[in-house]
Amino acid sequence: MRQRTLLRTGGLLLATLALLAPATAAAQTISVPQRWDANRFEPAERGSDWFVLDSLDFRGKFRPAFGVTAQFAHRPLEVYDSLGGLRSEGNNRPAAIANTFTLHPGLSVILANRLRLGATIPLQLAADGEETTVNNVLYRPPANGTTVGDLRLAADVRLFGEYGDGITGSFGLTAHLPTGDQPSYLSDGVFLRVSPRFQIAGIAGPFNYAVRVGVNIRDEKDFAGSTIGTELSYGGSFGFTFAHRKILIGPEFYGATTVANSQLWHHRSSPTEALLGAHGMFGAFRGGAGIGVGLTDAYGTPDYRFILGLEWMPFQALDKDADGIEDQDDDCREVPGVKSDEAGKNGCPAEAPKVTDRDGDGVLDTDDACADVVGVKSDDPKKNGCPVPKVEDRDGDGIVDSADACMDVPGVKNDDPKKNGCPSDKDSDGVVDTEDACPEVAGVKSSDPKTNGCPVDADRDKDGIANGEDACPDAAGPKNADPEKNGCPVAAVQNGVIKIREQVQFKTGSADIQGGKETDDVLQGVLKVLKEHTEIKKVRVEGHTDNKGDAKRNQKLSADRAASVVKWLTKNGIDAARLTSVGFGQDKPIASNDTEDGRKKNRRVELHIE
């Protein structure tokens, strides 16, 4: 009887424990994990040729870019049990984030061809997911469908190379500010999350590539048995351009791996994706589309992702050899050349002309002024290779007309070509000896035969330089070894012009006035003349060049330089109504353009009194 009672009591105890077991399990605490930024799509800064990787186009002194990237991700956050396998109900996998649609608007600006600053912020427009419990941990879907993520600020510095080179490198830093919605998996919730990075990119013909390595420094959090924390990030891309570099097609690979708690390269902590994209350029606009897939089952990696992008950035043609012909049209991109309509030669160096001598006189056709008539060599380009004319001496003074400066008046030989064959003028005062009352002393012309050719005043401007040696006898100036400048001030009125002793200097190939004492003295001298001579009502500033370079460009350059002088004078107090400017380019040389000295004289500014 007692034995039966014990059995009954034991059975009731076991039944009671069996009934209490479910209640005890149900009473266990259900925890909710801390959420973090699960968005693994980080678009490149605005102005890149790629979606995620960076083409490192740092061209421009101040070059802005604006754009937006839209991306849809399917099942980027699925939950796994503690054993590492999928928690499944049939073939369904629970996803805390099932679908998201996000816009990434951003802007950047290039400064001084070297520094780029950028900003991007995720704007989530829609998101959904499933609530699921794994190992007594409750994983909830995003709290909000429409919300905002962490603002990303970036700064990158170009270290070497330039866009279009085989390799260009940069170092930069991004910082994520906690502007995002942490309950919606769009923020780590910390004050600042920083990521230093090193990037390279390059172009070799139609082939383009980019590589990135960096570190994402973030707080450590546990999520479903895996550590989310500081990561080593990486990425790479390559592709080919088409249609004169207006289209780029190629894949991109990018990802990261957690370095804490022995998680390095663990498949749960190494989100990695690949995408195939196509990008097109349309003037200042560029657009692109791509599709990507997750390569690992790490948290934040979607099954697949769709991407669209559109941005605006001022167009800057790629011209590697700086010959004015864009690389897309240049058949010789590495060597400066000239434009050509001939296939395969546009932008290539011009071929040297064939050396010919049609008339066989020993003077090449390129130098022969009479290429089809046998002649003789001459230092005069207009006569080189032409026949020697018949010797004539119309005035019968024994000096042939070709060398006679006064071929219709008998004269004497003179080493000065301008006086050879002219009547004698021993004192070189412009009055022939037969009419000069003072043939041994330089003087001035006079209607009085007794004083004709005699000096009026040996030093009219009292500068200690005799009139005969003074290039500016009526304006006091210092001595100068150059006869054309001896005795001349910096600027003086002489024979209907404001004569300047030295030329105004400009920057090479430019209308910008070159600073310096010599140029400043000249301009100040002209300013003084105009202020002292109020009777001068109008001055025409003329610009002239040598014959080097394109004639049209020389004409414009001469006009711009004359205008720069006018601008300086008006800025310093001269009434603009007294000044005009004009450029004559290479049309009015005062010396031969065949020598450097002659070309230097032809590059000048003249001031004519009207």
C-alpha positions as CSV (number, residue, x, y, z in Angstrom):
1,M,0.0,0.0,0.0
2,R,2.8,2.4,0.9
3,Q,4.7,1.5,-2.2
4,R,1.7,2.4,-4.4
5,T,1.3,5.7,-2.6
6,L,5.0,6.6,-3.3
7,L,4.5,5.8,-7.0
8,R,1.5,8.0,-7.2
9,T,3.3,10.8,-5.4
10,G,6.3,10.5,-7.9
11,G,4.1,10.5,-10.9
12,L,2.3,13.7,-9.8
13,L,5.7,15.4,-9.2
14,L,6.9,14.5,-12.7
15,A,3.7,15.7,-14.2
16,T,3.9,19.0,-12.3
17,L,7.5,19.5,-13.5
18,A,6.5,18.8,-17.1
19,L,3.7,21.4,-16.9
20,L,6.0,24.0,-15.3
21,A,8.7,23.6,-17.9
22,P,7.1,25.6,-20.7
23,A,6.0,28.3,-18.3
24,T,9.6,28.6,-17.1
25,A,11.0,28.8,-20.6
26,A,8.4,31.4,-21.5
27,A,9.3,33.4,-18.5
28,Q,13.0,33.7,-19.7
29,T,14.1,37.3,-20.5
30,I,13.9,38.3,-24.2
31,S,16.7,40.9,-25.1
32,V,16.9,43.4,-27.9
33,P,20.4,44.0,-29.5
34,Q,21.8,47.5,-30.0
35,R,21.4,48.6,-33.6
36,W,24.1,49.9,-35.9
37,D,24.5,51.3,-39.4
38,A,23.9,48.3,-41.6
39,N,24.1,50.3,-44.9
40,R,27.1,48.8,-46.8
41,F,26.7,50.9,-49.9
42,E,29.1,54.0,-49.7
43,P,29.0,55.9,-53.1
44,A,32.2,57.5,-54.3
45,E,32.6,61.3,-54.0
46,R,30.9,63.3,-56.7
47,G,32.9,63.5,-60.0
48,S,34.1,59.9,-60.0
49,D,33.7,57.7,-63.1
50,W,32.6,54.8,-60.9
51,F,29.8,54.1,-58.4
52,V,31.9,53.1,-55.4
53,L,35.5,53.3,-56.4
54,D,37.2,56.7,-57.2
55,S,38.7,57.7,-60.5
56,L,40.6,60.6,-58.7
57,D,39.7,63.4,-61.1
58,F,41.2,66.3,-59.3
59,R,41.3,68.7,-62.2
60,G,40.2,72.3,-61.7
61,K,41.1,75.3,-59.6
62,F,37.5,75.5,-58.3
63,R,35.3,72.8,-59.8
64,P,32.1,71.8,-58.1
65,A,30.0,68.6,-58.7
66,F,26.5,67.7,-57.6
67,G,24.6,64.4,-58.0
68,V,22.5,61.7,-56.5
69,T,22.7,57.9,-56.5
70,A,19.6,55.7,-56.0
71,Q,20.0,52.1,-54.8
72,F,17.6,49.3,-53.9
73,A,18.8,46.5,-51.7
74,H,17.0,43.1,-51.2
75,R,17.4,41.3,-47.9
76,P,20.6,43.1,-46.7
77,L,20.2,42.0,-43.1
78,E,19.3,38.4,-42.4
79,V,19.6,36.8,-38.9
80,Y,21.5,33.6,-38.2
81,D,21.3,31.4,-35.1
82,S,24.2,30.9,-32.6
83,L,25.3,27.7,-34.3
84,G,26.1,29.6,-37.4
85,G,23.4,28.1,-39.5
86,L,20.3,29.8,-40.9
87,R,17.2,29.9,-38.7
88,S,14.6,28.8,-41.2
89,E,11.0,28.0,-41.4
90,G,10.8,25.8,-44.4
91,N,13.0,27.5,-47.0
92,N,12.3,31.1,-45.7
93,R,15.1,33.0,-44.0
94,P,14.1,35.7,-41.6
95,A,15.3,39.2,-42.5
96,A,15.4,42.1,-40.1
97,I,15.7,44.3,-43.2
98,A,14.0,42.8,-46.2
99,N,14.0,45.7,-48.7
100,T,15.3,49.2,-48.7
101,F,15.2,52.0,-51.2
102,T,17.7,54.9,-50.5
103,L,18.9,58.0,-52.2
104,H,22.4,59.3,-51.7
105,P,22.6,63.0,-52.7
106,G,26.0,64.5,-52.5
107,L,28.3,67.3,-53.6
108,S,32.0,67.9,-53.9
109,V,34.4,70.7,-54.9
110,I,37.9,70.5,-56.3
111,L,40.4,73.2,-55.1
112,A,43.7,74.1,-56.7
113,N,43.9,70.8,-58.8
114,R,44.8,68.9,-55.6
115,L,42.3,69.0,-52.8
116,R,38.7,67.7,-52.9
117,L,36.0,68.2,-50.3
118,G,32.8,66.2,-50.3
119,A,29.6,65.5,-48.4
120,T,27.0,62.8,-48.8
121,I,23.9,61.8,-46.8
122,P,21.6,58.7,-47.2
123,L,17.9,59.5,-47.5
124,Q,15.9,56.3,-47.0
125,L,12.6,56.5,-48.8
126,A,11.2,53.0,-48.0
127,A,12.2,50.0,-45.9
128,D,10.6,46.8,-44.5
129,G,11.6,43.7,-42.6
130,E,10.5,40.9,-40.3
131,E,10.5,40.6,-36.5
132,T,12.1,37.4,-35.4
133,T,13.6,35.9,-32.2
134,V,16.8,33.9,-32.3
135,N,18.3,32.5,-29.1
136,N,16.0,34.7,-26.9
137,V,17.1,37.8,-28.8
138,L,14.4,39.8,-30.5
139,Y,15.4,41.3,-33.9
140,R,13.1,44.0,-35.1
141,P,12.7,45.6,-38.6
142,P,13.6,49.2,-39.2
143,A,11.6,51.6,-36.9
144,N,10.9,54.0,-39.8
145,G,10.5,53.5,-43.5
146,T,11.3,57.1,-44.5
147,T,14.3,58.5,-42.6
148,V,17.8,59.8,-42.8
149,G,21.3,58.2,-42.3
150,D,24.6,59.5,-41.0
151,L,26.1,62.5,-42.9
152,R,29.4,61.7,-44.4
153,L,32.1,64.4,-44.8
154,A,35.2,63.7,-46.9
155,A,38.6,65.3,-47.7
156,D,41.1,63.8,-50.1
157,V,44.5,65.1,-51.3
158,R,46.1,64.1,-54.5
159,L,49.6,62.8,-53.8
160,F,51.0,62.0,-57.2
161,G,50.0,61.7,-60.8
162,E,47.1,63.4,-62.6
163,Y,43.8,62.2,-64.1
164,G,44.6,60.5,-67.3
165,D,48.0,59.2,-66.2
166,G,48.8,55.5,-65.8
167,I,48.6,55.9,-62.0
168,T,47.4,58.6,-59.7
169,G,47.4,58.4,-55.9
170,S,45.5,60.1,-53.0
171,F,45.1,60.0,-49.3
172,G,41.9,61.0,-47.6
173,L,39.6,60.8,-44.6
174,T,35.9,60.5,-44.2
175,A,33.9,61.3,-41.0
176,H,30.3,60.1,-40.3
177,L,28.3,62.4,-38.1
178,P,25.5,60.8,-36.0
179,T,22.6,62.4,-38.0
180,G,21.1,59.0,-38.8
181,D,18.2,57.0,-37.4
182,Q,19.8,54.3,-35.3
183,P,16.5,52.4,-34.6
184,S,16.3,52.0,-38.4
185,Y,19.8,50.6,-38.8
186,L,21.2,53.9,-40.3
187,S,23.6,55.0,-37.6
188,D,26.1,53.6,-35.1
189,G,24.8,56.3,-32.7
190,V,28.4,57.4,-31.8
191,F,29.7,61.0,-31.8
192,L,32.0,60.5,-34.8
193,R,33.0,57.6,-37.0
194,V,36.2,58.1,-39.1
195,S,37.7,56.2,-42.0
196,P,41.2,57.0,-43.4
197,R,41.8,55.7,-46.9
198,F,44.5,55.4,-49.6
199,Q,43.4,55.2,-53.2
200,I,45.0,54.8,-56.6
201,A,43.5,55.0,-60.1
202,G,44.7,55.1,-63.7
203,I,44.0,55.2,-67.4
204,A,45.9,53.3,-70.1
205,G,44.2,53.9,-73.5
206,P,40.6,52.5,-73.1
207,F,41.5,50.6,-69.9
208,N,40.5,52.2,-66.6
209,Y,41.1,50.9,-63.1
210,A,40.8,52.0,-59.4
211,V,41.9,50.5,-56.1
212,R,41.1,51.5,-52.5
213,V,42.3,50.4,-49.0
214,G,41.2,51.9,-45.7
215,V,40.2,51.5,-42.1
216,N,36.6,52.1,-40.8
217,I,37.0,53.0,-37.1
218,R,33.8,52.2,-35.2
219,D,32.6,51.1,-31.8
220,E,32.3,47.4,-31.2
221,K,28.8,45.9,-31.0
222,D,27.6,42.3,-30.8
223,F,25.0,41.2,-33.3
224,A,23.7,37.7,-33.5
225,G,26.9,36.2,-32.2
226,S,29.2,38.2,-34.4
227,T,31.2,41.3,-33.7
228,I,30.5,44.6,-35.5
229,G,33.5,46.9,-35.0
230,T,36.6,48.4,-36.6
231,E,37.1,47.1,-40.1
232,L,39.7,46.9,-42.9
233,S,38.0,48.1,-46.0
234,Y,39.0,47.4,-49.6
235,G,37.8,47.7,-53.2
236,G,38.8,47.5,-56.8
237,S,37.4,48.1,-60.3
238,F,38.4,47.9,-63.9
239,G,36.7,48.6,-67.2
240,F,36.9,49.9,-70.7
241,T,35.8,53.1,-72.4
242,F,34.0,53.4,-75.7
243,A,32.7,56.2,-78.0
244,H,35.6,58.6,-77.4
245,R,35.7,58.0,-73.6
246,K,32.0,58.9,-73.3
247,I,31.0,55.4,-72.1
248,L,32.7,53.3,-69.4
249,I,31.6,49.7,-68.6
250,G,33.2,47.5,-66.0
251,P,32.8,45.7,-62.6
252,E,33.5,46.9,-59.1
253,F,34.3,44.9,-56.1
254,Y,34.2,46.3,-52.5
255,G,33.9,45.1,-49.0
256,A,35.3,45.1,-45.4
257,T,36.3,42.7,-42.7
258,T,36.2,43.1,-38.9
259,V,39.6,43.1,-37.2
260,A,38.3,42.6,-33.6
261,N,37.7,39.3,-31.7
262,S,39.4,37.1,-34.3
263,Q,36.8,38.1,-36.8
264,L,39.3,38.9,-39.6
265,W,38.1,37.4,-42.9
266,H,35.3,35.5,-41.1
267,H,32.4,35.1,-43.6
268,R,29.9,36.6,-41.1
269,S,32.0,39.7,-40.5
270,S,33.3,40.3,-44.0
271,P,30.6,41.9,-46.1
272,T,31.7,41.8,-49.8
273,E,29.8,42.8,-52.9
274,A,30.3,43.0,-56.7
275,L,28.5,45.1,-59.2
276,L,28.5,45.6,-62.9
277,G,28.0,49.2,-64.1
278,A,27.7,51.3,-67.2
279,H,28.4,55.0,-67.1
280,G,27.8,57.6,-69.8
281,M,28.9,61.3,-70.2
282,F,26.8,63.9,-71.8
283,G,28.6,67.2,-71.7
284,A,28.5,68.4,-68.1
285,F,26.1,65.6,-67.1
286,R,26.9,61.9,-66.5
287,G,24.6,59.0,-65.6
288,G,24.9,55.4,-64.8
289,A,23.1,52.1,-64.0
290,G,24.3,49.0,-62.3
291,I,23.4,45.7,-60.7
292,G,25.2,44.1,-57.8
293,V,25.2,40.9,-55.8
294,G,26.4,39.9,-52.3
295,L,29.4,37.6,-52.3
296,T,29.2,36.7,-48.6
297,D,26.5,36.1,-46.1
298,A,27.8,38.8,-43.8
299,Y,25.5,41.2,-42.0
300,G,24.6,44.1,-44.3
301,T,25.3,42.2,-47.5
302,P,22.1,42.0,-49.7
303,D,21.1,39.2,-52.1
304,Y,21.2,41.8,-54.9
305,R,21.3,45.5,-55.4
306,F,20.1,47.9,-58.2
307,I,21.8,51.2,-58.7
308,L,21.1,54.4,-60.7
309,G,23.1,57.6,-60.7
310,L,23.0,61.1,-62.2
311,E,25.3,64.0,-61.6
312,W,26.5,67.3,-62.9
313,M,30.2,68.4,-63.1
314,P,31.7,71.1,-65.4
315,F,33.1,69.3,-68.4
316,Q,36.9,69.4,-68.7
317,A,38.4,67.7,-71.8
318,L,41.3,65.4,-71.3
319,D,44.3,66.7,-73.3
320,K,47.3,64.9,-71.9
321,D,49.9,66.4,-74.4
322,A,48.4,69.9,-74.1
323,D,48.3,70.5,-77.8
324,G,44.7,71.8,-77.8
325,I,43.3,68.5,-79.3
326,E,41.2,66.4,-76.9
327,D,42.5,62.9,-76.2
328,Q,39.3,61.4,-77.6
329,D,40.2,63.0,-81.0
330,D,44.0,62.8,-80.7
331,D,45.7,60.1,-82.6
332,C,49.0,60.9,-80.8
333,R,47.9,61.5,-77.2
334,E,51.5,61.5,-75.7
335,V,53.1,63.9,-78.2
336,P,52.0,67.4,-79.0
337,G,50.9,67.8,-82.6
338,V,48.7,69.7,-85.0
339,K,45.1,69.3,-86.2
340,S,44.7,67.2,-89.3
341,D,41.7,65.9,-91.3
342,E,43.8,62.9,-92.4
343,A,42.8,59.7,-90.7
344,G,45.3,58.5,-88.0
345,K,47.3,61.8,-88.0
346,N,45.1,64.2,-86.1
347,G,47.1,65.6,-83.1
348,C,50.4,64.1,-84.4
349,P,53.5,66.1,-85.2
350,A,53.5,67.7,-88.6
351,E,55.7,66.0,-91.2
352,A,58.8,68.0,-92.3
353,P,58.3,69.4,-95.8
354,K,60.3,67.9,-98.7
355,V,63.5,69.8,-99.5
356,T,63.3,70.9,-103.2
357,D,65.2,73.3,-105.5
358,R,63.1,73.5,-108.7
359,D,65.3,75.9,-110.6
360,G,68.6,74.2,-109.5
361,D,70.3,77.4,-108.4
362,G,71.4,76.1,-105.0
363,V,68.8,78.0,-103.1
364,L,66.1,75.8,-101.6
365,D,62.5,76.6,-102.7
366,T,61.5,77.4,-99.1
367,D,64.0,80.2,-99.2
368,D,64.0,81.1,-102.9
369,A,62.1,84.3,-103.7
370,C,62.2,83.3,-107.4
371,A,61.8,79.5,-107.1
372,D,61.3,78.9,-110.8
373,V,64.1,81.3,-112.1
374,V,67.8,80.7,-111.7
375,G,69.3,83.3,-109.4
376,V,71.9,84.0,-106.8
377,K,72.0,83.9,-103.0
378,S,71.2,87.2,-101.2
379,D,70.8,88.3,-97.6
380,D,67.6,90.1,-98.6
381,P,64.8,87.5,-98.4
382,K,62.9,89.3,-101.2
383,K,65.9,88.9,-103.6
384,N,67.4,85.6,-102.4
385,G,67.5,83.2,-105.4
386,C,66.6,85.8,-107.9
387,P,68.6,86.9,-110.9
388,V,71.0,89.9,-110.5
389,P,69.4,93.0,-112.1
390,K,71.2,94.9,-114.9
391,V,73.6,97.4,-113.3
392,E,72.4,101.0,-113.8
393,D,73.6,104.4,-112.6
394,R,71.1,107.0,-113.6
395,D,72.9,110.0,-111.9
396,G,76.3,108.9,-113.2
397,D,78.1,109.3,-109.8
398,G,79.8,105.9,-110.1
399,I,77.4,104.3,-107.6
400,V,75.0,101.7,-109.1
401,D,71.4,102.5,-108.5
402,S,70.8,99.3,-106.4
403,A,73.3,100.7,-103.8
404,D,72.6,104.5,-104.4
405,A,70.4,106.1,-101.7
406,C,70.0,109.1,-104.0
407,M,70.0,107.5,-107.4
408,D,68.8,110.7,-109.2
409,V,71.2,113.1,-107.6
410,P,75.0,112.8,-108.0
411,G,76.7,112.1,-104.7
412,V,79.7,110.5,-103.0
413,K,80.3,107.0,-101.5
414,N,79.4,106.5,-97.9
415,D,79.6,103.5,-95.6
416,D,76.1,104.3,-94.4
417,P,73.7,102.7,-96.8
418,K,71.2,105.5,-96.2
419,K,73.7,108.1,-97.3
420,N,75.7,106.2,-100.0
421,G,75.5,108.0,-103.3
422,C,74.0,111.1,-101.8
423,P,75.6,114.6,-101.8
424,S,78.3,115.0,-99.1
425,D,77.2,116.0,-95.6
426,K,80.3,115.8,-93.5
427,D,78.6,116.9,-90.3
428,S,75.6,114.6,-90.9
429,D,73.1,117.4,-90.0
430,G,70.9,116.7,-93.0
431,V,72.2,119.8,-94.9
432,V,74.4,119.0,-97.8
433,D,77.9,120.5,-97.7
434,T,77.2,122.7,-100.8
435,E,74.4,124.4,-98.9
436,D,75.8,124.2,-95.4
437,A,77.2,127.4,-93.9
438,C,78.8,125.3,-91.2
439,P,79.8,122.1,-93.0
440,E,82.1,121.0,-90.2
441,V,79.6,121.5,-87.4
442,A,76.2,119.9,-87.2
443,G,73.5,122.4,-87.3
444,V,69.9,122.9,-88.4
445,K,68.2,123.9,-91.6
446,S,67.5,127.6,-92.0
447,S,66.1,129.7,-94.8
448,D,69.0,132.1,-94.2
449,P,71.9,130.9,-96.3
450,K,74.3,132.4,-93.7
451,T,73.0,130.2,-90.9
452,N,71.7,127.2,-92.8
453,G,73.3,124.1,-91.3
454,C,74.7,125.9,-88.3
455,P,73.9,125.0,-84.7
456,V,71.4,127.2,-83.0
457,D,72.2,125.9,-79.5
458,A,74.7,123.1,-79.0
459,D,72.7,121.6,-76.2
460,R,69.1,122.9,-76.4
461,D,67.7,120.7,-73.5
462,K,70.7,121.5,-71.3
463,D,71.3,117.8,-70.4
464,G,75.1,118.0,-71.1
465,I,74.7,116.0,-74.3
466,A,75.3,117.9,-77.6
467,N,72.3,118.1,-79.9
468,G,74.1,116.1,-82.6
469,E,74.5,113.2,-80.2
470,D,71.3,113.7,-78.3
471,A,68.5,111.4,-79.6
472,C,66.0,113.7,-77.8
473,P,67.6,117.2,-78.1
474,D,64.5,119.0,-76.8
475,A,64.0,116.8,-73.7
476,A,66.6,116.4,-71.0
477,G,67.7,112.9,-70.3
478,P,70.8,110.8,-69.2
479,K,73.6,109.5,-71.3
480,N,73.0,106.0,-72.8
481,A,75.3,103.8,-74.8
482,D,72.4,103.2,-77.3
483,P,72.5,106.1,-79.8
484,E,68.7,105.8,-80.1
485,K,68.2,106.4,-76.4
486,N,71.2,108.8,-75.6
487,G,70.0,111.9,-73.9
488,C,66.4,110.8,-73.8
489,P,64.2,110.8,-70.6
490,V,62.0,107.9,-69.8
491,A,59.2,109.5,-71.8
492,A,59.1,112.7,-73.9
493,V,57.1,114.4,-76.6
494,Q,59.0,114.3,-79.9
495,N,57.9,114.6,-83.5
496,G,54.2,113.9,-82.9
497,V,54.7,110.9,-80.5
498,I,55.4,110.3,-76.9
499,K,58.8,108.7,-77.2
500,I,59.6,106.1,-74.5
501,R,63.2,105.2,-73.8
502,E,62.4,101.5,-72.8
503,Q,59.6,99.2,-73.8
504,V,56.7,98.2,-71.6
505,Q,57.3,94.6,-70.6
506,F,54.5,92.0,-70.6
507,K,54.3,88.5,-69.4
508,T,55.1,86.0,-72.2
509,G,52.2,85.3,-74.5
510,S,50.0,87.6,-72.3
511,A,48.6,91.1,-72.1
512,D,49.4,91.3,-68.4
513,I,51.9,94.0,-67.7
514,Q,55.1,92.5,-66.2
515,G,55.9,94.2,-62.9
516,G,59.4,95.7,-62.4
517,K,61.2,99.0,-62.0
518,E,62.0,99.4,-65.7
519,T,58.3,99.1,-66.8
520,D,57.1,101.1,-63.8
521,D,59.5,103.9,-64.7
522,V,58.3,104.0,-68.3
523,L,54.6,104.1,-67.4
524,Q,55.2,106.7,-64.7
525,G,57.1,108.8,-67.3
526,V,54.2,108.6,-69.8
527,L,51.8,109.5,-67.0
528,K,53.9,112.6,-66.2
529,V,54.0,113.7,-69.8
530,L,50.2,113.5,-70.2
531,K,49.6,115.4,-66.9
532,E,52.1,118.1,-67.8
533,H,50.9,118.5,-71.5
534,T,47.2,119.2,-71.1
535,E,47.2,120.5,-74.6
536,I,47.5,116.9,-75.8
537,K,43.8,116.0,-76.3
538,K,44.1,112.5,-77.8
539,V,46.8,109.8,-77.8
540,R,46.6,106.6,-79.8
541,V,48.3,103.7,-78.1
542,E,49.5,101.1,-80.6
543,G,50.5,97.5,-80.0
544,H,52.9,95.7,-82.3
545,T,54.4,92.2,-82.4
546,D,57.0,90.2,-84.3
547,N,56.1,87.6,-86.9
548,K,56.4,84.6,-84.7
549,G,53.2,82.6,-84.2
550,D,49.8,82.9,-85.7
551,A,49.0,86.3,-87.3
552,K,45.5,86.5,-86.0
553,R,46.6,85.7,-82.5
554,N,49.4,88.2,-82.8
555,Q,46.9,90.9,-83.8
556,K,44.7,90.1,-80.8
557,L,47.7,90.0,-78.5
558,S,48.9,93.4,-79.7
559,A,45.4,94.9,-79.3
560,D,45.1,93.5,-75.8
561,R,48.5,94.8,-74.8
562,A,47.7,98.3,-76.0
563,A,44.5,98.2,-74.1
564,S,46.4,97.1,-71.0
565,V,48.5,100.3,-71.2
566,V,45.4,102.5,-71.6
567,K,43.8,100.7,-68.6
568,W,46.9,101.4,-66.5
569,L,46.9,105.1,-67.5
570,T,43.2,105.6,-66.8
571,K,43.5,103.8,-63.5
572,N,46.2,106.3,-62.6
573,G,44.2,109.4,-63.3
574,I,44.2,110.0,-67.1
575,D,40.8,110.8,-68.6
576,A,39.8,107.8,-70.8
577,A,38.5,110.3,-73.4
578,R,42.1,111.2,-74.1
579,L,43.1,107.7,-75.0
580,T,42.4,105.1,-77.6
581,S,44.1,101.7,-78.3
582,V,44.7,99.6,-81.5
583,G,46.7,96.5,-82.3
584,F,48.5,96.0,-85.6
585,G,50.1,92.6,-84.8
586,Q,53.0,91.9,-87.1
587,D,51.9,94.2,-90.0
588,K,54.1,97.2,-89.2
589,P,57.7,96.0,-88.4
590,I,60.4,98.6,-87.8
591,A,63.2,96.1,-88.1
592,S,63.9,92.7,-89.8
593,N,62.1,89.8,-88.2
594,D,65.0,87.5,-89.3
595,T,67.1,88.3,-86.2
596,E,66.3,88.2,-82.5
597,D,67.4,91.8,-82.2
598,G,65.0,92.9,-85.0
599,R,62.1,90.9,-83.5
600,K,62.8,92.5,-80.1
601,K,62.5,95.9,-81.7
602,N,59.2,94.9,-83.4
603,R,57.6,93.9,-80.1
604,R,56.7,97.4,-79.0
605,V,54.1,99.8,-77.8
606,E,53.9,103.3,-79.4
607,L,52.0,106.4,-78.3
608,H,51.0,108.7,-81.2
609,I,49.6,112.1,-80.6
610,E,46.5,112.8,-82.7
